[in-house]
Amino acid sequence: MARVWRCTGLRWGADGPLLGWAGGRGSPLPRGKAVAFGVVSEGRRTCVGARGNPCPVRAEVPGRSTGARCEECARLDRAHSVAADTIADDPRPYHVYLAWFGPGMVKVGITAVERGSARLLEQGAVSFGWLGRGPLMAARRAEEVLRAALKVPDRIPYAEKRGVRDGLPAVVEERVAELAVLHGRALGLAGWPESLEPVPFQAVDHFGVFGLDGLPAADGVVGELVAGGAVGGEVLAVAGPDLHLATGRGVVVLDTRLMTGWELTAPAGAGAHDALTVPVRQLKGRGDGSVQDGLF
């Protein structure tokens, strides 16, 4: 019987991105690495649980869900989430940041100081800069002030982030210029919380970390995994949860959050390392028609 693995998602460590597996093992994802896996043919995608606890009913979840949680486990997860604004008494210090994903695509956010830049790597921020440091509620207030005054959102859809990665400026000064301007405007705003310590501008750039130099345009994006499907390709870049893969059907982006909840196996047969037999959404105006919305 073929060995089965369960993916716990992509995580960013000191040595770069790794695919995590149940049991604690991690697979590094350097540029040029071959990635190939199959989905158990008789399998179904089950809820990953919440807060480190398994789903009590192993509920089935939709293939297109990036959260891979049933309604009840998603509710429990949000109930203990700073991002969902459900925690007000966290004593840890927080950073307020501005993150840049491409021209005209800047967002504001907060993250615990102890997490360092992990949150920015997870989001796929190409460049970022800290704005301030202080208590959670002061960081939250600053975030609201910045959203209103600078007209920057606190979320940018992944589809928009993916759509610009292949055309970003190659010169770092061009990538951080917009951040520098907004950082200066932010620190000059009225309403800055007294308990939030301003941080001088110092840009951090992830262009090289993600492997975006020379990245070719993507032809399509994996829409979901399916029982019996297979994915194989060579890693071109890794940004946030996304793998940019060179496959036998073109350059395709795989959001690794779609892998969680499935039972996965090593692929079998010739050509398995560039196979793609899962639904893929073709990007408008891209590709030669070989990447389609459907099974190959």
N, C-alpha and C positions, 0 to 999 in steps of 0.2 A: 504494500500500500504506500502511495506517495506521501512524503512528509508534508504537513500542513503548517503554515505560519499565519499569524494574525498581526497585521500592521497596527502600530499605535500612533502613527503619524510622523511627519518630518520635524526634526528638532535641530536647532542651531547650537553647536558647541564651540569650544575654543578653537577646534581644528576644522570648523566648517560644518556643512549640513550632513545630517545622518538620517536614514530611515530607521525608525524605532520598531522593535518587534516585541510581542508579549514575552515576558521572561527577562527583559532588560537588554537584550542584544541590540547593537546598532550597526547599520551598514553605511559606511562613508559614501558620499556622492561627488567625487571629484569630476572635473570636466573630462570627457572622453570615456568615462566608465560605461560599460554595457549594463543596462537594466532590463530584466525580462522576468515576467511572472504570468501565471495563469490563474483564473478564478475557478474554484471547485465547481464542477459541472452540475452537481446536484445541490449546491449550496444556496443559502439565502443570506441577505445582509441583515445582521442583528444589531440592536442598540448597544453602544459601547458603555452605557452606564453614566454615572455622575459622581464627581468628586472622589474618584478612585474606587468607587463601589460598583459592582456589576449590576446590570439591569435585572431586577428580580424575576421578570417574566421573559427575558430574552426576546423582546418585541422585535418584529420585523420593521425595518426602516427603508424609505425610498432610496433608490440608487443615486438619484440626483442630489440628495441632501449632503451638504458639506459638514454638517454637525454630527451626523450619524447617531442621533439620539431620538428616542421616542418622546412623546409630548410630556410625560411625567418626569423623565430624567432631565429633559431640557429645562423644565421648570425648576427642578432642584438645583441644577447647575447655575442658572441665572440668579437664584436666591442667595448665592454666595459669590457674586461677581462684582468686582469693582467696575468693570467695563459696562455692566448693566445698571450701574448707579444704585445698587441695592445694599451697599455697605457704607456706613457713614462714620464708623468709629475705629477704623484701621489706624493704629498708632504709628505705622511706618512712615518715613518721609517719602515724598513723591517728586518726580520730575515733571515739569510741563515741557513739551517739545513741539517743534515745527518739523514736519517731514515732507520731503519732496519726492515725487514719483515721476515727474516729467514736466515740461513747460506748462505753466498754468495749473498744475496739479499739486497743491500744497494742502496739508491737513494739520490740525492741531490735536494734541492728545496728551494723556498723562500715563506714567508708568512708575512702579515702585523703584526707588533709587537702587535697591539691592539687586534688581534685575539687570542693571546696566543697559546695554543696547539690544538685549534679546528681543524685546517687544518690537523694535524697529526692524530687525532682521526677519522676524516672523511675518510682519506686514509687507515685506518687500520694499521698504523705503530705500530709495537709491541714495539719498543724502538726507541728513537731519542735523538739527542743532538744538541743544538744551536752551530753554528760556528762563526757567526758574526752578527753585527747590524749596519744599516746605511741606506743611501738613496736608492731608488729603483734601479737606474741604476748601482750603485756600487754593490748592491746585485746581479743584473743580471750578471755583469761582473765576479764576484766571482763564480757564478754558472757555467758559461762557462769554467772558468779556472779549476774548480774542475772536471767537466765532462771529460775534455781532459786529465788532469794530473793523476787523480785517476782512470780513466776508470769506472766511476759510471754513470748510466743513470739518467735522470730526470723523468722517468716514469717506472713503473713496472706493467705489466698486472694483473688484478684482478684474473685471472685464476691461475697465478703463486702464488699469495699471498694465495689463498684458499688452494692450493695443499700442503702447508707445515704447516698449523696451528695446525694440530693434532699431529705433531711430534717435536714441538719446545722444546729446553732445559728447564727443570723445574727450573734450578738455574739461578738467575738473572745475576750473574757475567758472565756466559757463553753467555747470550743473548746480553750483552753490550760490550763484549770484542772486537769484530770487529769494533764497532763504535769508541772505545777509540783509537785503532791503526790508523784508517783513520782520526780521528780528529787531532791527532798529526802530521800526514803527511800533512794534509791540511793547517795547520797554518804555516808550514815551507816552503810552496811553494812560488816561485817567482811570481810576478804578482798580489799579493793581493792588492786590491784597498786601497789607503791611507785613504779614507773617510769611510771605513768599519771597525768598531771597533771589534777586535777579542773577542770572548767569551770563557772563560775557560771551559774545558770539565766537564759537569755534565749530566749524562744520566737520561732520564725520561722513565720509563717502564710502558707499558699498558697491560701487560700480565694478571694481576688480574682484571683490569678495563674491559677488553674484556671477561673475564670468560673462558680463554683458558686452565686452569688447568684441566687435565683429559678429555679434549675434544676428543670424538670419531671421527674416520675418517668418512668423508662424503661419502655417497653412490652415490649421484647425486646432480645436480645443476638445479634449475628451469630455463628453457630456455626462457619462456615468459608466460604471463597470456593470457587467452582467455575468450571470452564471455561465461558465464554459468559455468566457472571453479570454483574450490574451493581450498583453501589452509588451512590446520590446523595442528598444532603441538605444542610442548613444546619448549620454548627457551632454548637452551644449551649454546649459546654464541652469542655475537654481536660484530662484528669487522668491522669498516668502515661502509659501507652501507649494510653489509651482516648479515642476520639472519641465524644461524645454528639451525635447527629445528629437533626434534625427531618426526617423523610422523608415521602413520600406514604403510608406505612403506619404512621405513628406515630413516637414517639421511640425510637431504637434506638442501642445502644452497639456500636461497632466497635473491637475490639482490633487496633491497627494491626500488631501482630506477625504477624497472619494474612495480611497483604499481601505479606510478604517471600517470595521464591522464585517468584512468579508474574510473567508478562509481562502488563502492563496497558496499556490504550489509552484514548483519550478516548471517551466514550460517544456514540452517534449516535441521532438521532431525537427527536421531540417528547417532552417529559416526562422526558428523561434525567437532569435534575438533581434529581429526587426519586424516581427509580426504585430498586427494591430487589428483585432477582431472585436472591438467594442464601439459603441456609438460615438461618432466624432462630429462636432459642429464645424462646418467649413466657415472660415472667416470671409466675410464679404470682400470680393475682389482679390482674394488670395488663392494660390494654388492652381493646379491644372485640371481639377475635377477628380483627382484620385482620392482625395479625402472627402468623404460624404457623410451625411447625417443618416447613419444606419450601420448595420453590420457588414463587414467586408467578407 
